[in-house]
């Protein structure tokens, strides 16, 4: 499955590069600090206000023109996950051009959360020579970067930046406190983005696989176990192939592992409703609660927006709306998303679309009966409205249409019950069924 997705994603990535990801990349809330070439310091705030991301200077000025500078450098500085930290779990960046820490690492009363006085020193030392990575396969990979890591200019620059952090970190923390920061302090040095990329490349080379112990080197090619949609370690050995020399269920090139990582990055930051990215020919449902997981995937050869034959919804019952003091008017549906909206509003009482990919729980909005109807019917709705497969849709209308009507009546929604019957009969007629006498069967 993952290779089917990658084939499509790779074409997009080859055309747009990391811009494909960065266009929708969002910064975590916190204080963002830019250290200029002359060592002057600029402070910015990233905040989420009413579900909207806001980026501004600490004096409140909108800084939307500066956000892209931070987004790209943030992306190339972020660790893969907490299990793949570089040195200390309280220090989250993976190159010497930035520093990511949480404010509670400085002000917490819990000693386990506080950063030790030598943590920064050893973090930068590890970034300097990468000698903390002592496994034979790690050392073998790092040989590819030996000249780069031993470059005197790089070492001199790294020491300079460490000394700046050592001298200024507490002052920066005080600014964060004054701004009531509760999450991150992120510090960036003003360096070319290509240097950020190069530094992150070294980290990825030894951390991109699920477990480097499963990696194999053939000539100049490195193969390993993907860390995306996969979990194989000492605590989860059940995926191992015990009867083979290579225990990993499958291995792939490090370049493909990095492409998979970028695919999940792209997927994570899509601005989508219901966690359902519908991007041209791909349908993907993913779950990020614990780890990046693709739980449903389909290749879509076509995209349907306009209905081939328009649907005429007729007020067969002559239903009267006492609020507007008018009979409900007949109407025409010509577009698929309008049909989806009507199905959601009339049958499901607006509980379908935002429950496509959620665990459905009984609440003041969802009765036990509606919960059951959602479980039994929503996958046919997903198949039609997200995958353009209508085969199960009309079966649901025919089999469950009356159940929606009865549910509305149980909840004292008489008008909605009448609208549901009108919609059911109209859809069946649209499908070519003879609806004469249908209302007597409800």
Helices and strands as residue ranges (DSSP letters): H 2-16, H 19-22, E 30-35, E 41-49, E 52-57, H 67-75, G 82-84, E 98-102, H 104-107, H 119-129, H 136-142, G 143-145, H 146-149, H 152-178, E 184-189, H 193-207, G 212-214, E 216-218, E 221-224, G 237-239, E 252-253, H 254-268, E 276-279, E 282-287, E 293-299, E 306-313, E 320-321, E 326-327, E 331-335, H 336-342, I 343-347, G 353-355, H 368-385, H 393-410, H 414-430, G 438-441
